[in-house]
């Protein structure tokens, strides 16, 4: 069962991530797997195709789990109640998990492109949740350097949603203390 975590614990987990170069390998489908492991309870596993495009990412922050593919985005929790670690997917995207991950990933000070890509995915998902859009999966998450065009009004609405999400996350964190 998921225990409430402080923003400080989640941010420390993100800051502790580093790439394990010895683990970079190619699987049977030709996708290269890149593993980032943190010392504070964070893991990021990224699958990259031959042209360098991210094909899949899985992020674990303590006992929260996030999966992104081009087909969509899902949230889950890790359950270790039976002695084995199992991923339990949420019936729909958990606003609470996404909000906490968004706050934690904002604290990442580095420039690793895979961590930054997951940060963008989480931020985009948070923005969509704050817009109140009904969806089960996030579609067509832009890749770094991609030229997604949008009007300045839409961009302003997006950033206003992010600001509201941060305010909601801060209020939730303060309520846990």
Secondary structure, DSSP 8 states (H G I E B T S, - for coil): ------HHHHHHHHHT-EE-GGG-EE-TTS-EEEEEE-TTSEEEEEEE-TTS-EEEEEEEETTEEEEEETTEEEEEEEE-TTSS-EEEE-SS--HHHHHHHHHHHHT--S--HHHHHHHHHHHHHHHHHHTT---SS------TT------HHHHHHHHHHHHHHHHHHHHHHHHH-
